Amino acid sequence: MMPEYDTIILEKIEQYVILYLNRPDSLNSSNMQLAEDLHSSLLYISKNHEIKAILITGKGKAFCVGGDVSAFKNAKDPSVYMNELAEKFHAALKILKTINIPTVAVINGACFGAGLGIASTCNLRICSINAKFGSAFTGIGLSPNSSLTYHLPKIVGLTLSNDMILTNRILSAEEALHFNFVSRVYDSIDTLLSEAKKIGKKLSEVAPIAFKKARYMIETSFSNDFDMQIKTEIKNIVECAGTNDFQEGLKAFFEKRNPNFKGN
């Protein structure tokens, strides 16, 4: 039985979980409750060793349109409120960034601001044809937040990041695919979710140790020089070669079946 939250729904399917942002009447905009629930739900997932992958999507017509501007307007002290909201939201993103299982943003509609931050933090991003993408922060007089200044330049490059953040350029699904923000676009939300479930199942079956090391090396490739990176590759592949998962992978290959990795 999955825990229940006010603004998050967790649905476990086999060995993976679909995490739904659940404020459809507000287009899944982020307020304090959603930030707290996102943090709590991701913390729960990170401690549940039966869960091998996460899909994140939105209920209703949007993925997440960013921060709840009504909550901003009604805050007694906007600076205090923004600090509390950002701290909690960033704590959630830190779990999402460091969790040792694959993460996929399944973008079913508008994806702006904090929503773009969630999507950027995931390992993979796929979307439906109706999805739209934008930063939106500077449009209401805010500097970027939600990890965008860390992730967006690495994903789409400096020039497009400047365009999206400084001029609030909005990308269509086709443009997001062209600029490599997403890797797949589907012709409807139903098809998106159906295909996402196939991806979730596939990712839940990857070798956990190999996944963790591969993700780490992809991240460090932006800061390591060539020599350091290939030394890291040697170190990690040698460690993987000493695991039971590698022996299982070899055995499955020769037996022409899917491997059953255990993470040891």
N, C-alpha and C positions, 0 to 999 in steps of 0.2 A: 504494500500500500504506500503510495506516494504522499508526502506531506501536503497540506493545503495552505494556500496563501490568498490574500485578497486580490492581488493584481498579477499573479503568475499561476499558470497551470502546468503541472508536470504530467506527462503521459509516457509511461514506460512500455516499450515495445521490444520484446526479446531482450537483447543486451544493450539497447540504446534508449535515450530519452528525448522526447520532443518537449522543449521548454517554450510555452506560449506566453508572450507578453499579452496581458489580458485587461486592457482598458480600451476596448473597441470604440466606445462612445466618445473618447478623447483621442482617437487615432493612436492609441498606445503611447501617448506622450508621457514623459518621465516626470513624476513628482516624488516626494519623499517616500511615500508608501511603496511605489514601484522600485525605487532604488534599494530600499530595505529588503523588499521581497526578493529582488534579483540577487542581492548579496546572500541572503539566507538560503535560497534555493541552490545557488551555485556552490555554496559551502557544503550543503547536504550532499550534492552530487559528487563533490571532490572527495568526500569521505566514504562514499558507497562504492565498494570495489566490484559490485555486480554490474555497474554502469560502465560501458566501454566507449561510448560516443555520445555527443550532444548535438541535436539540431535546435536552433533557435529561430522562431518565427513569431508572427503577430496574429492575434485574433482579429477578424473583421477585414476591413479594406486596406489597412496600413501595416507596415512592419513597425515603425516607430517614427513619429514626425519630429522628435526632439523633446526639448523641455516643455513642461506645461506652463504656457505663458500666463494663464490665469493665476496659477500659484505664484509666479513671479510678481504679478501685479498686486496681489493681495498680501504679500509678505510685509510685515511691519518694518523689518529692516532687511532690504534686499541683499546687502552684503553678507549679513549673518546667515540668512537663508541659503544663499548661493554657496557659501562655504560648507555648510552642513550637507547640502545636497551633493556637491561635488566630491566631498570626502567619502560619503557613503557609496556613490556611484563608482568612483575610482577604485574603492575597495572591492567592489563586485568585478570590475574589469580586470583587476589584478589577479583574481582567482581564475577568471576566464582565460587570461593570458598564460598562466602558469600551470593550469590543470593538465594532468598527464594522460589525457585522452583527446581524440580528435574532436574539433568543434566546427560546426557548419552554420553559417547564417543563411536561412531560407527566406529570401526577401520577397514578400508577397504584395508589396505596394510601396507607398511613400516611405523613404528612408532618409531622414534628415537629422542634423545635429547629433544628439546623443544616440539616436538610432544608427547613424553612420559610424559613430564610435564603437558601438557594439559589433556591427558588421565587420569593421576594420580589424577588430581584435581577434575575430575567429580565424581559424586556419584556412577555411574555404568559404566562398560566397557564391550562391546561385540565386537566380531571381526569375520572376514571371515577366512577361513582356510589358506589363503595365507599371512596372516599378520605376520610381524616380529617385534620384540621389542628389543630395546637396548638403553643404555645411550649415548655412543659415545663421551662424553665430553673429557675424559682423553686421548682418542685416537688421538686428535689433540692438546693436550697440554693445555686443559682447565679444570678447576675444575667444578663440577656439578652445574647446574643452573635450572631455571624453576620449582622450588619447589620440585625437585627430592629428595633432602636430607631430606625433611620433610615427603613426602608422601610414597616414595618407601619402607623404612624400616617398616612402619606401614602396608603396603599392603602385601608384600611378605616376610618380615622378614629380620633380620640383615645379615644373612649369604648370602642369594641370592642377597641382595642389594650390599654387598661388591663385590660379583662376577661380577655383572652387571656393577657396577661403576668403580671398580679398574681394572678388566681384560677385560671390554667391552664385556662380554658374551652376545650373542644374543639368545633370546628365540623364538621358533616357536610358532604358535598358540596353538598347543597341550600342549606345556610346560607352556605357559601363563595361560591356563586353569588349568593345574595340580597345579601350584603354586599360584592360586587364584588371578592372576592379572586381568583376565577377568572371567566373570561368564557364558558366552555362546559363542560357536563357531559355525559358519554356513558354509555350504559347498560351497557357492559362494557369490560374492558381491551382486548380485541381491537378493538372499535370505536374506542376512544380512540386506539390506535396507528395504525390505518388512517386516521383523520381527521387525526391529527397529521402524518402523512406528506404529506397533501394541503396542509396549512398550511405545512409545511416547504418544499415545492416552490414554493408561491405566494410565500412570503417570500424565497426565494432569487432571485426574479426582480424584486424591487423595485429602484428606482434608488438606488444606494449613497449618493450625495451627499445626495439628498433625505431618505433615511432618517436619516442621521447628523444632519442639521440639525433634522429634525422631533423626533427623540428629545431632542436638546439643549434645544430650546425647551419641550418638555413638562416636562423637569426644572426648568428655570429659572423656569417659571411659578409655582412655589411661593415663590420669593423675589423676583421682579421685581414692580414696580408696573405698572399698566396701560400707562403711557407707555413705559416701558422695554421691555415685552414687545412692543408693536406696532412699536417701532423695530427690535427684533430680528427680528420677522417680515418687515419690509420689507427689511432687510439680506440676510436669507437667501434670500428668494424672488427678489430681484434677482440674487444670485449663482447660484442654480439656473437662472434664465432664460438665463444666459450659458453653460450647459454643453451639450455634445453630447448628453447624455442627454435634455435638454428637447426638442431638435430631433428626436431619435428618438421620444420620446413623442408629439409632435405628428404626426409622419409615420405612426406606427403607428395613431394614433386615426383619421386620415382614410383610411388603407388598411384599417381594420377588422381589425387583427391584434394580436397581443401584442407589446409592445415588447421590444427586446433591449438592455437597458441595459449600459453598459460601465464606468460610474463615472468618466466624464470630461466 
